[in-house]
């Protein structure tokens, strides 16, 4: 059964030197872009396999310059691709919700990033089911941020504009901001995302067997 929900993936083209800069400090620009590309491809696979009414990617960066650009372009054929716009990341997130509604219609929107390659179609489907039964959903990340946000209207996502992003309190501040406008989110599974080299093996060990990201990371770690 198709869920009347749009999944929005907010992504950055994995271009060496531009992707995963914190990770690149430890493993190098080329390796960081490779890891980012595989995480993105795993994420797109999971979204494609889940029974959602619409799929959108809000992209920044030049996919033609990205690592695994051919595979990424192929995977993106299953999505409507829109550009990110805004002065900072918080604005780009909020604007992506508005732009998604414009291209995909007035479905509830489940927004994820590309830093949790362990997501599966079944997990995303559970999040979609939870969103249909609640005013919002939020999945916190172990580093204090969040990995998934579901809202019913782009105006609900406007609260993100005032949330400091990429901090140890982003998740808590987002939860408080949603409650301030009368939304009490259903909290879904907490996940670890990939930001630094310390995250790689831990996340890879939670990925499904088909994961490109996990195969690459665990093979490298074994060497």
C-alpha positions in Angstrom: 0.0 0.0 0.0 1.3 3.4 -1.0 1.7 5.9 1.9 0.4 9.4 1.1 3.7 10.8 2.2 6.5 12.5 0.4 10.1 11.7 1.3 12.5 14.6 1.0 16.2 13.8 1.0 18.4 16.8 1.6 21.8 16.0 0.0 25.1 17.5 -1.0 26.9 16.3 -4.1 29.9 14.2 -2.8 32.6 16.3 -4.5 36.2 15.7 -3.2 37.2 18.7 -1.1 33.6 19.8 -0.6 31.9 16.8 1.0 32.4 15.6 4.6 35.1 18.1 5.4 35.4 16.9 9.1 35.8 13.4 7.9 38.3 14.5 5.3 40.6 15.8 8.0 41.1 12.2 9.1 40.8 10.1 5.9 41.5 12.6 3.0 39.3 14.4 0.6 39.0 11.6 -1.9 38.1 8.9 0.7 35.6 11.2 2.4 33.8 11.9 -0.9 33.8 8.1 -1.6 32.2 7.5 1.8 29.7 10.3 1.3 28.7 9.0 -2.2 28.1 5.4 -0.9 26.1 6.7 2.0 24.0 8.8 -0.4 23.4 5.8 -2.7 22.4 3.6 0.2 19.9 6.3 1.3 18.4 6.7 -2.2 18.1 2.9 -2.5 16.2 2.7 0.8 13.8 5.6 -0.1 13.2 4.1 -3.6 12.3 0.8 -2.1 9.8 2.3 0.4 6.1 2.7 -0.6 5.8 6.5 -0.6 3.6 8.6 -2.9 6.5 10.9 -3.9 10.3 11.2 -3.6 12.2 14.5 -3.8 15.9 15.3 -3.4 17.0 18.8 -2.5 20.5 18.9 -3.8 23.4 21.3 -3.5 26.7 21.0 -5.4 27.6 19.7 -8.8 26.6 16.1 -9.3 28.7 15.9 -12.5 31.8 16.6 -10.3 30.8 14.1 -7.7 32.4 10.7 -6.9 30.2 7.9 -8.4 28.5 10.6 -10.4 27.0 8.1 -13.0 25.5 5.9 -10.2 24.1 8.9 -8.4 22.6 10.3 -11.6 21.0 6.9 -12.3 19.6 6.7 -8.7 18.2 10.2 -9.0 15.9 9.2 -11.9 13.6 7.9 -9.2 13.3 11.3 -7.7 12.2 14.9 -8.4 15.4 16.9 -7.9 15.2 20.5 -6.7 18.0 22.9 -5.8 18.6 24.0 -2.3 18.2 27.7 -1.7 18.8 29.9 1.4 21.4 31.9 3.2 22.3 29.1 5.7 21.5 25.4 6.3 18.4 26.1 8.5 16.9 28.3 5.7 17.7 25.7 3.1 15.9 23.0 5.1 12.8 25.1 5.6 12.8 26.2 2.0 13.2 22.6 0.8 9.9 21.8 2.5 8.1 24.6 0.8 9.7 23.7 -2.6 8.8 20.0 -2.1 5.2 20.9 -1.5 5.2 22.9 -4.8 6.5 20.0 -6.9 5.0 17.0 -5.1 1.7 18.3 -3.7 0.3 18.8 -0.2 1.4 15.5 1.3 3.0 15.3 4.7 6.8 15.4 4.2 9.3 13.1 5.8 12.8 14.7 5.6 16.1 12.9 6.0 19.7 13.6 5.1 22.4 11.4 3.6 24.4 10.7 6.8 22.5 7.6 8.0 23.2 4.9 5.4 21.8 2.3 7.8 18.2 3.5 7.1 16.1 0.8 5.5 12.8 0.9 3.5 11.0 -0.7 6.5 12.3 1.9 8.9 11.3 4.7 6.7 7.9 3.1 6.2 7.4 3.0 10.0 8.3 6.6 10.2 5.8 7.4 7.5 3.1 5.5 9.3 3.9 7.3 12.5 3.7 10.7 10.7 0.2 9.9 9.4 -0.9 9.2 13.0 0.8 12.2 14.6 1.2 16.0 14.1 4.9 15.4 13.5 7.7 12.9 13.9 11.3 13.4 15.0 14.2 11.0 15.1 17.1 12.1 17.2 20.7 11.4 16.5 23.2 10.2 19.0 25.4 13.3 18.6 22.6 15.6 19.7 21.1 16.4 16.3 18.3 14.7 14.4 18.2 12.4 11.4 14.5 12.5 10.4 11.8 15.1 10.7 8.2 14.7 9.5 5.7 17.5 9.3 2.3 17.9 7.6 2.8 21.4 6.2 5.8 23.5 5.0 4.7 26.2 7.5 5.5 23.7 10.3 9.1 23.4 9.0 9.5 27.2 9.3 10.5 26.6 12.9 13.8 25.3 11.6 14.9 28.8 10.6 15.5 29.7 14.2 17.2 26.4 15.1 21.1 26.4 15.3 22.1 23.5 13.1 25.0 21.0 13.6 25.3 21.5 17.3 25.1 19.2 20.3 21.6 20.6 21.1 20.1 20.8 17.6 17.7 17.9 18.3 16.6 19.2 21.7 16.0 22.7 20.3 14.1 21.4 17.3 11.9 19.3 19.6 11.2 22.4 21.8 10.5 24.6 18.7 7.9 22.1 17.4 6.2 21.9 20.8 6.2 25.7 21.0 4.0 25.9 17.8 1.6 23.2 19.2 3.2 20.1 17.6 4.1 17.3 19.9 6.2 15.0 17.7 6.2 11.2 18.0 9.8 10.3 18.6 11.1 7.5 16.4 14.3 5.4 16.5 17.5 7.2 17.5 20.3 6.7 15.0 24.0 7.5 14.8 25.0 9.5 11.8 28.3 9.7 10.0 30.3 12.9 10.7 33.8 11.8 11.7 36.1 8.8 11.3 35.0 7.5 14.7 31.4 7.0 13.4 32.4 4.9 10.4 32.6 1.3 11.8 29.8 1.8 14.3 27.4 2.9 11.6 28.6 0.3 9.1 27.9 -2.5 11.6 24.2 -1.4 11.8 23.7 -1.3 8.0 21.9 -4.0 6.0 24.1 -6.6 4.1 23.4 -4.9 0.8 24.9 -1.6 2.0 27.7 -0.2 -0.3 28.8 2.0 2.6 29.2 -0.9 5.0 31.1 -3.1 2.6 33.5 -0.3 1.8 34.1 0.7 5.5 34.3 -2.8 6.9 36.6 -3.9 4.1 38.9 -0.9 4.8 38.8 -1.5 8.5 39.7 -5.2 8.0 42.8 -4.1 6.0 
